[in-house]
């Protein structure tokens, strides 16, 4: 009886449902990404693929170090404003979140671009690879995902987050396939990976803004 009541708890049901959606999205996107990863490694070879991984990992590290995870604070304070129906405060909170995301992304992109030559020389990059690192650093400008994630989670739109992950992985697989067919080389694969990150973040922003418009948060 107690187990039945536990399972019927609406909060727990929602938790399990949202967790399941996120896990299914993560699993699907991970499988597709693994295919893209394997194809890239096989076509580029050990040396070139190694440079691709080093460049993308370097930019990812800079982004993670300096991109403030605004979604955690936004969910905490956003929940309070929504429960008390403080619409204006919620709007101000969202605006602040976007400003913070944009500011940290610009700072991260400038830092990654400026340090790419120093780090590249230390790692042993050729000049071409340093230029690639600079070019890929531009993707940080579009890493405005903290506030969009908070918005979608606040309104229980976990399915859209999972959809964004799957769509992004599919786009990368298509792009990698095109790079293979036309033999685009290292630059082509780097461009595909960059565009994948950019479009994935743009899609996340689109979903979040659409949710705000649907709920008439911003008229």
C-alpha positions in Angstrom: 0.0 0.0 0.0 2.8 2.4 0.9 4.6 1.5 -2.3 1.5 2.2 -4.3 1.0 5.7 -2.7 4.7 6.4 -3.3 4.4 5.6 -7.0 1.2 7.7 -7.2 2.9 10.8 -5.8 2.7 13.4 -8.5 6.0 15.0 -7.7 7.8 11.6 -7.9 6.1 10.7 -11.1 7.1 14.0 -12.6 10.7 13.4 -11.4 10.9 9.9 -12.9 9.3 11.1 -16.2 11.7 14.1 -16.6 14.7 11.9 -15.7 13.6 9.3 -18.2 13.3 11.9 -20.9 16.7 13.3 -20.2 18.3 9.9 -20.1 16.7 8.8 -23.3 17.9 12.0 -25.0 21.4 11.7 -23.6 21.6 8.0 -24.7 20.3 8.6 -28.2 22.6 11.6 -28.8 25.5 9.8 -27.3 25.1 6.8 -29.7 24.8 9.1 -32.7 27.8 11.2 -31.5 29.9 8.1 -31.0 29.2 7.1 -34.7 30.3 10.6 -35.8 33.3 10.4 -33.6 34.3 7.0 -35.0 33.9 8.1 -38.6 36.0 11.2 -38.0 38.8 9.2 -36.3 38.8 6.6 -39.1 38.9 9.1 -42.0 41.3 11.7 -40.5 43.8 9.2 -39.1 45.5 9.2 -35.8 47.6 12.4 -36.2 44.9 14.7 -37.7 42.2 13.4 -35.5 44.5 14.0 -32.5 44.8 17.6 -33.4 41.0 17.9 -33.9 40.4 16.5 -30.4 43.1 18.7 -28.8 41.7 21.9 -30.4 38.1 21.2 -29.4 39.1 20.0 -25.9 41.1 23.2 -25.3 38.2 25.4 -26.3 35.8 23.2 -24.2 38.1 23.6 -21.1 38.2 27.4 -21.4 34.5 27.5 -21.8 33.8 25.3 -18.8 36.2 27.3 -16.6 34.9 30.8 -17.4 31.3 30.2 -18.5 29.2 30.9 -15.3 26.6 28.1 -14.8 23.7 30.6 -14.5 21.0 28.0 -14.8 21.4 26.7 -11.2 20.8 30.2 -9.7 18.0 31.0 -12.2 16.1 27.8 -11.3 16.4 28.5 -7.6 15.2 32.1 -7.7 13.0 31.7 -10.8 11.0 29.1 -9.0 10.4 31.5 -6.1 9.2 34.3 -8.4 6.9 32.0 -10.4 5.3 30.6 -7.2 4.6 34.1 -6.0 3.4 35.2 -9.4 6.0 38.0 -9.6 6.1 38.2 -13.3 8.1 41.4 -13.5 10.8 40.0 -11.2 10.9 36.8 -13.3 11.4 38.8 -16.5 14.2 40.8 -14.8 15.8 37.6 -13.7 15.7 36.2 -17.2 17.2 39.3 -18.7 20.0 39.3 -16.1 20.7 35.7 -16.9 21.0 36.3 -20.6 23.3 39.3 -20.0 25.5 37.2 -17.7 25.6 34.4 -20.3 26.5 36.8 -23.1 29.2 38.5 -21.0 30.9 35.3 -19.9 30.8 33.9 -23.4 32.4 37.0 -24.9 35.1 36.9 -22.2 35.7 33.2 -22.7 36.0 33.6 -26.5 38.5 36.4 -26.2 40.5 34.5 -23.6 40.5 31.3 -25.7 41.5 33.2 -28.8 44.2 35.2 -27.1 45.8 32.1 -25.3 45.5 29.8 -28.3 48.9 30.9 -29.7 50.6 30.4 -26.3 49.0 27.1 -25.6 49.5 26.0 -29.2 53.2 26.6 -28.9 53.4 24.8 -25.6 51.6 21.8 -27.0 53.5 21.8 -30.2 50.9 23.0 -32.7 51.9 24.1 -36.2 50.8 27.6 -37.3 47.9 26.1 -39.2 46.7 24.3 -36.1 47.0 27.5 -34.0 44.8 29.3 -36.6 42.3 26.5 -36.3 42.3 26.9 -32.5 41.6 30.6 -33.0 38.7 29.9 -35.4 37.2 27.3 -33.2 37.4 29.6 -30.2 34.7 31.7 -31.9 32.1 29.0 -31.0 32.3 30.1 -27.4 30.4 33.3 -28.4 27.4 31.1 -29.0 27.6 29.1 -25.8 24.6 31.0 -24.3 23.0 28.0 -22.8 22.7 28.7 -19.1 19.5 30.7 -19.2 17.8 28.7 -21.9 18.3 25.5 -19.9 16.9 27.2 -16.8 13.8 28.3 -18.7 13.1 24.9 -20.1 13.6 23.2 -16.8 11.5 25.7 -14.9 8.5 24.9 -17.1 9.2 21.2 -17.2 10.1 21.2 -20.9 12.7 18.5 -20.6 11.5 16.9 -23.8 12.7 20.0 -25.7 16.1 19.7 -24.1 16.4 16.1 -25.1 15.2 17.0 -28.6 17.9 19.6 -29.0 20.5 17.1 -28.0 19.3 14.5 -30.6 18.9 17.1 -33.4 22.4 18.4 -32.7 23.9 14.9 -32.9 22.1 14.1 -36.1 23.3 17.4 -37.7 26.9 16.5 -36.7 26.5 13.0 -38.3 25.1 14.5 -41.5 27.9 17.1 -41.6 30.6 14.4 -40.9 29.2 12.3 -43.7 29.4 15.3 -46.1 33.0 15.9 -45.0 33.8 12.3 -45.8 32.1 12.3 -49.2 33.8 15.5 -50.4 37.1 14.8 -48.7 37.1 18.1 -46.8 40.0 17.2 -44.6 40.8 18.5 -41.1 39.4 22.0 -41.8 36.2 20.6 -43.0 35.7 18.4 -39.9 36.6 21.3 -37.6 34.0 23.5 -39.4 31.4 20.8 -39.0 32.0 20.4 -35.3 32.0 24.2 -34.8 28.7 24.6 -36.7 27.2 21.7 -34.7 27.9 23.5 -31.4 26.7 26.8 -32.7 23.4 25.5 -34.2 22.8 23.4 -31.1 23.0 26.4 -28.8 20.9 28.5 -31.2 18.2 25.8 -31.2 18.3 25.8 -27.4 17.8 29.5 -27.3 14.9 29.2 -29.8 13.1 26.7 -27.7 13.5 28.8 -24.6 12.3 32.0 -26.2 9.3 30.2 -27.8 8.4 28.9 -24.4 8.5 32.4 -22.9 6.3 33.7 -25.7 3.8 30.8 -25.4 3.4 31.5 -21.7 3.2 35.3 -22.4 6.1 36.1 -20.2 7.4 38.4 -22.9 4.6 39.9 -25.0 
